[in-house]
């Protein structure tokens, strides 16, 4: 606005903190409500969705619609088939996307959103289960829903009490809670999660080490009793900065790293055996270890490479550069 003096940094920070405090209060009210009828309705909604052989059809108008799209995406990515249907488009043909085996999840803070009337009427006519999420039991949506999750009244973060802020925060939090409850009930694992998230950094972290590890002739192996002169040639040729020491049965017995070489540096180093220099019983992981877990191990232990074993036999080696190369870090 012309002539308006720009707000100072302290005032802006204070406004932001007040908004966050208001939304925090809304979330605390929602947590408390989960110990009441709201929680009972939440559990019933999760059970209804879990029993359904169809999909979750999420619908809402305005800000509730934006939140609905996010909820549908979160459900779908965590093992519950779901998609968003815009209520206005539903009235013009998209109702054909809703099948009798589906479950409708309708969002409306007031419960009086007129654009939802057609999809609600369709649900009642064709007996499609309807879960409502609103703040008023005595509302159009509240009266028609088969299961109604009532959100507690809370002050909007907007100083005028108009812009949907705290209310939408509670809606999205409830959607996340529903998705996680269903995920845990189904035993949806990190490996299942990988199926739905093959791209980006998250997808990279959910890969298994078996997909990126070096194997076979690439492994820097040395048998017990090998002279250090020969072991150093292998170490240099393979390029991992280490040598894996194995016993007569091919089982992992130790590792030699740059640090081991520095600790044993002497004029007779090349004449010693790998048994004298190695660090015994080094840490190793199985091939189905997730990249995210491997990344945590190398960062915590401050090591440059991670050994992969199967029944104590070295079958692979993952260098920290391999993790960087696939975008996991």
Secondary structure, DSSP 4 states (H G I P E B T S, - for coil): -TTPPPPPHHHHHHHHHHHHHHHHHHHHHHHHHTTTHHHHHHHHHHHHHHH-SS-EEEEE-THHHHHHHHHHHHHHHTT--EEE--HHHHTTTGGGG--TT-EEEEE-SSS--GGGHHHHHHHHHTT-EEEEEES-SSSHHHHH-SEEEEPPP---SSTTS-S-SHHHHHHHHHHHHHHHHHHHHHT--HHHHHHH--SHHHHHHTSBGGGT-B-GGGS-EEETT-BHHHHHHHHHHH-SSEEEEE-TTSBEEEEEEHHHHHHT-STTGGGSBHHHHSEES--EE-TT-BHHHHHHHHHHHT-SEEEEEETTEEEEEEEHHHHHHTT--
